[in-house]
Amino acid sequence: MKTQLIITHPGSAHFDEVTAISFLLAEKTAAQFRIERREPLPVELEDPDIWVIDIGLRHEPEKHNFDHHQSLDCPASFVLVAGYLGLLETMSVMPWWQFKDSVDRIGPVESSVIFHAGDDLVNRNPVESWLVTRFAGESEQCIPMLKDYGKKLIGEAKTLKKQIDYWKTAERLVIAGVPAVLGETRESAGLDEFRRLEKNPPDIVISLDRTGSGWRLYRYDGAPVNFTLIADSPDIAFAHKNGFMAKTKERLPLDALISLVSKAVTAH
């Protein structure tokens, strides 16, 4: 089997090219790769058997050139490679996706302001710093680790997208004027991302209780809902003192459930 060459830029390494290469290693499992951190030669930019990532000032997928520095409007290299591999729709649901793309293109300080992510200092990740420093010094030795890293990211994104897709098809309700969603599942993963992607996100989430036989009632911050108002109901097994969550003893019928939750709504 012919070993394929990946060329990426010398000097400091970054999240962008490390993640782009990780996607490539994770998806192209039948190929063998080696990595060189240097400037590409003009002839190498024309050779589709050589992958040039985050350097070269060209985005030419057919020639396996994936750089974005020629334009601020061009997504970061990890986004370009994900798109080429057919992963973009899946990976873009990850909550860090747009932020990390922005960080690479316009910088961490401005991106922190745009995404309301706090001061840039709080977004500095010691694990990421270790990984990119290790790659900068020992790129070849990092190939197995980067392959595992890529597989983990892709696996997490596929799981998250599956959950988001589930919540998109869940039953939508309006309870005493408050938008709600009901899912007959004990898994709450993907809810925050689902709400982030919705134009009119639900403020109340009703799902199956993970530990009991009833429903789990949850409201998001800012919703005019206080579940302590129904704490004394004979149908309630538990209501958090802060009012954001409650559990029913049994799986009530929908009409009874809506009636119960409506009593927790503070603004009609």
N, C-alpha and C positions, 0 to 999 in steps of 0.2 A: 504494500500500500504506500502510495506516494505521500510524503509528509507535506502538508500545506503550510505556507508561511503567513504569519500575521505580523504586520509592521504597525507600530504605534509610536508616538512621539517620545523623544528622550527627555531627560530632566525629571522634574517632579511628576509623580503619577497622581491621578484624580479618580473620583468616583465614576466619572463619565466613561473613560475608556476601559477601566477595570470591569465595570458592569457590562458594557457592550461586548467585550471579549468573553465574559462569563456566559452571556446568552449564547454566543456562537459555540463555545465549547460544550454547553449543555445540550444544545439542539443537534449539532453535527456530531453525533456520537460515533458514527462509522468512520470518521476521518481522524487522522493524526495531525497535530499541529506543533509548530514551534513559533516562538515569539522573538522578535528583534525590536529593540527600542532605539530608533534612529530615524533620520530623514529618508523618505522613499526616493528612489531614483525615478526619473521621468518614464523610463521603460517599465518600471514596476507598476506605475499608475495605469498603464495600458494593459497589464497582464491580469486577466480575470482569475487566474490561479493564485494570485497573491491578494490577501485581504489587507487593506490599508485603512486603519481606524483612528479617527480623531487627529488626523494630520493629512496634509496634501492639498487642502483647499478645494476638494472636489466631493460632490455627492453624486456618485454614479453607481447605483446598485448593480447594474449589469456588469460592471467592471470590478465590483466589490470594493469600491472606494466610499468610505463613510465618514466624511469630515463635515463640519458645520461652521468653521471659523470664517468662511468666506461671506457669511451673512448672519446678522442677528436674528433674522426671521427664520433661519433654518434650525430645527430642533437639535438638541444635543445628540451626540453620537450614539448613546445607548438607546435613544428613541428611534433613530434611523435604523439601527441594526434590528431592533425589535420589530419595526415595520417590515423590514425585508424578510424576516423569519416568520411572519404571520402572527406575531405575538402582541401587536399593538393594542388591539381591542381588549385583550385579556389583561395585559400588564398595566394599562392606563387606569384601571380601577384602584390601583394601590394608592393609599392616601399620600404617599411621599412622591409620587410620580411627577406631577406638574411642578412641585417645589424644587426637586433636584434638577429638573430640566432648566428651570429658571436660574437656579444658582450657577449652573455651568455656563449659561449664556450671558447673564447680566451681572452676576456676582451675588455673594451671600447677603450683603448688607441691604441692598435694594430689594432683593427677593424676600428678605425677612419682613420688610415693611409691606410689600404687596400682599403677602400671604398672612399677615398679622401673626407672624411666628415668633414675635419677641425679638430681643436683641440677638445679633448674630452669634454672640458668645454661647447662648443656650443651645444653638444648633450644631455646635462642634461635637463630633462623635469620636471618642477615643478608639473605638473598634474600627471605624472607617479609616482613621488616621494610621492605625497599625497596619491594616490591610494594604492600603495604597503605598505605604512606605516599604512594606515587604515586597510588593510587586515591583516597585522601582528598582530594588536591589537584586531581586532574584526572580525575574519574570518566568524563566523556564521552570524553576522548581515550584512555582505557584500554580502551574497548570492544573494538577489534580484538585487543589483546593478551590480554584476559581470555577472549575466544572461543577463541583458540589454546591458552591455558592449560587451559581446560575440555576441549577436544578431546584434549589430551595426557593429562590425568588419566584420562579415560574410556577412551582407547585403551590405556593402560598397564593399567588394571584389567581390561579385556576379555581382554587377552593373559595376564595373570596368572591370571584365573579359568579360562581354557582349560587352562592348565598344571596348576592345582590339580585340575581335573576329570579330567585325564589321570591324575595320580598316584592319585586316588581309585579308579580302575578298574584300576590296575596290579596285578600278581600279588603277593599277600602270602605271605610265607614265615616259618617259624621255623627258624633255623639254630643248632643246639646251644643251644637255649633262648632265643636272642636274636631279637626280632621284626625282620623285614627286608621290604623291598619291592624288586621287580625291574621295571624299565621298559626296554623296548627302544627307547630314545631317547638321543640325545646331548645333549639339552637338560635342564639341571638346574634351570631357573627354576621357581619355585613350590614347591620342596621345603620350604623353611623355613616358608612360609605353610601348606602342606598339613599339616605336622607340628603346627603351632600349633593347627590346627582339629581335630585328631584326639584322641579320648579316649585311645587307645593307639597313640601314634606309633611308627613303626619306628625302630630304632637303627642299622640297616645299610641303605644304599641301593646297589643294584647297577644300573648303567646302562651304555650303550655308551660306550666311550672316544671322546672327541672327536677325538683326533689319531691313534689307532691302530686296529687291527682287532679288539681284544679288549674285555674288560669293564672298567669302572671300579668299584672297590670303595671304599666310603666309610663311615665310622662317625662318629656324632655324639659330642660330648663326654659323658663319663659312661658310655658303653657299655663293657662288658667285652670289648673287642676291640682287638687290637694286630697290625696287618698286617705289622710287621717279623718276626713269627713265621713268616711264609710267604715272606719275601724271597728265600730260597735255593731256593724251589721252581722247577723247570724251566718251570713254566707262567707264572711271574711275570716281567713285563717291567720293572716298577718298583715299589718300595715306599718310601713316604716314611719318613724316619728317625724322625719323630714318631709313626708308627704309625697315623695316621688315614686313610690312603688308599693304595691299590695299584692296579696295572693288570695285566691278564693279556695275554699275547702274542697269544692267539687267542680267539675267541668259543667258550669251552668249552660242552659240553652241560650241561644243568641239573644232572644228578646229580653230574658231576665238579666243577662250580662250587660246589655246596653242600658237597661234601666238602672242597674247598680252603678255603673261607671258614671252615668249622667249626674248622679247625686254628688259626685266628687268634683264636678265642674263648678268653678267659683264665679264665672262670668257667663251669663246667658244672653 
